[in-house]
């Protein structure tokens, strides 16, 4: 009998559009011979499934079920395709855990920690397996002193919302006078802001996932942006950035990245597909941690789908493995 899979998309953040695009690709590549897929779009106004007849049916949040044409549908598993809150920050994960419904992503605690870049940096630094850039963590409702911040950090710095993705609200600050405006921009997206020193080097990202206890590390990707940094436009506008898979870097550096990503996946207790981003510093062998993305983009040209294809797998095989793994753990 085919399993009922809820594919949740949308969310409450500025990444809503990207999430919907990812979900369209996931839905297209989930094997319809094995699974009944119901795409649930999550907004602040409601969580709804739209059937072939165009009618929207609201989710019963008491047990996360649907009633379609008089038939109640319960779900065997949830494929979370939401970038940002509430699908990437642990909120939906905690909800599904309380209901006993398996899902494809990292658990509640791991999702919450990794979603906050400032706290994740502190946790990763404590593991002592990779360099972490010096940074400051400030809050909207607490006073801060830009001069004091810049006395502790060297320019240039990146200013970004602590809880946010797709580089929304992010700025690179090269001059002292630019910092306050960059902080204001970031505070429009989040109540917490991370200010961290810029590390000049090559950006390399590593996708990895675990099935039946075996960790698979996908081919690495190097990101080369024609802009000053890999911002929203560079990520989602064709031709603005170049993404090279496999990454053309020395094997010694590649192996260091793979081992570090694997160590972080295990120590952070990750599940499902995760992407870990790094900077390989110019003129040194130093590797710096950027972030852990527990809900990497899944649009056709996103990094993880590129890596999956480079590994010789189809997206249908890949998504099937993720679904079966979470069902196995039920």
Protein Blocks (a to p, Z undefined) as FASTA:
>chain_A
ZZdddddehijbfklmmmmmmmmmmmmmpcfklpccddddddfkbccdddfkopacdddf
klopadeehiacddfbdcdfbecjfklnommmmmmmmnopacfbdcfklmmmmmmmmlmm
mmmmmnopaccdddddddfkbccdfklmmmmpccddddddfbdghhioiacdfbfklmmm
mmmmmmmmocbdcddddddddddddddddeehiacdddddddddfbfbdcfklmmmghka
ccdddddddfklmmmmmmmmmmmmmmnopghjddddddddehiabdcdfbdcfbbcfbfk
lmklmmmmmnopafklmmmmmmmmmmmmZZ
